[in-house]
Amino acid sequence: MGNHHVLNSDGVDISQTDTWHALTTNEIPDGIALTEISLLETLQKQEKLDVVLPLADLLDAKGTLAGGLLQQVYELLGEHTSRLGVWITSDTDTDALAGLTDFLLKQDLIVIHVPAFTDGRGFSFAQTLRQLGFQGEIRMAGKFGRDQIAYLLRAGADTFVLSEHDMQSISDISQAFNALASSYDGRNAADLPMFSGT
């Protein structure tokens, strides 16, 4: 996980000031956070850290928030952390997010992991979260295309995790964060360049 960088919406590397730790799980996707921490370490630390954990592990078989022991562990984490967030993977059902609105709106960070360049669900997740009213940070991780960054920014993403390899192979990463020359989100035809009246 240490071979990654976190870039803000302007393409500035904020890795040195990023405070998020991923809760260690059996199958933690690459790049969820720059560092990992176990549940036991989190509960034993004197200082309260910022911790992101898997949304899937907090849900029952129906896709709703689990009660019982899982709920108690989540509440315990809340007492021992400064800020909490969750990560969403490709198995998350976009429609199920609406049923979790109250829970999601309480998160400080939601990381969307994109498993493959061709997987467009990251756009849907980010846009759905913003439509639900999520005001916190949306972070993209995984194998999203660098040429998709400007579009992901428009969909609602705030920060991006890039691998060391990607950072070295892209000569000017800031170009990926430039605003789109003619962007259109489908809401108003007058926003199209041919109707701009210039």
Salt bridges, closest charged atoms under 4 A:
ASP13 OD2 - HIS5 ND1 2.70
ASP18 OD1 - ARG139 NH2 2.69
ASP30 OD2 - HIS4 NE2 3.30
ASP50 OD2 - ARG83 NH2 2.86
ASP119 OD2 - ARG121 NH2 2.39
GLU137 OE2 - ARG139 NH2 2.83
ASP158 OD2 - ARG130 NH2 2.53
GLU164 OE1 - HIS5 NE2 2.54
ASP166 OD2 - ARG146 NH2 2.34
ASP166 OD1 - HIS165 ND1 3.69
ASP185 OD2 - ARG154 NH2 3.97
ASP185 OD2 - ARG187 NH1 3.09
